[in-house]
Amino acid sequence: MQLEQIHEKLKIYQQKNFRLFTTCSFQSHSLVLLHIISSYDKNIPVYFINTGFHFPETLSFRDTVCNLLGIKVMNLFSPTPKSMQKDASGKLLFASDPDYCCYLNKTLPVEPLLKEFDIWINGVRADQSAARKSMQVEQATPFRAVRFHPMLDWSPKKIHEYAKKYLLPHHPLEEKGYFSIGCEPCTTKVDLSDEGRTGRWFGLNKTECGLNTDLVTNK
């Protein structure tokens, strides 16, 4: 979708009195959607899923971006305290059961929003993973809200050109070799020739945290 089409779609949603929200991971590429939304309406709620495992640089970058765009971001936290996120041997779940760790810290906190709001503006792109390639621009969730994927057909080149045009900043860890940045324990540096998300859950048969698998349906 083009910028004008995205704004027009947001306008239609609001005319129907739909309640909109977005989530942002504050990676460099995710700033494009955040900029598009904030340039249309700075009052659309923005949520940051604060797992408690983020790099300090991500938290600092989040605050920098909020000041730059003039928006407020609300933190989402897991309802399950870290003291209860351990396996039988006492290891934190990110080391022994990363899928369940992602569920507790990312998927579970978002579920109440999907019951409260009507539209989840989500920045997934079809080129990012096999799961995302099969998505549609509008797609149901297991709850009330419908997902809206305005950047589904965007390419890395288009992302780069938009960010360059509007002088959007880059996550500081990119300079150190991190190109897909999630929680610190599950993110590694990657070779420049690797695909964008290979630095996530390196060495594991895992490519998604659950937000874009558990919280989407084909209905």
Summary of the structure (lengths in Angstrom):
residues: 219
radius of gyration: 16.9
end to end distance: 22.1
largest distance: 53.4
contacts: 627
relative contact order: 0.17
helix: 39%
strand: 12%
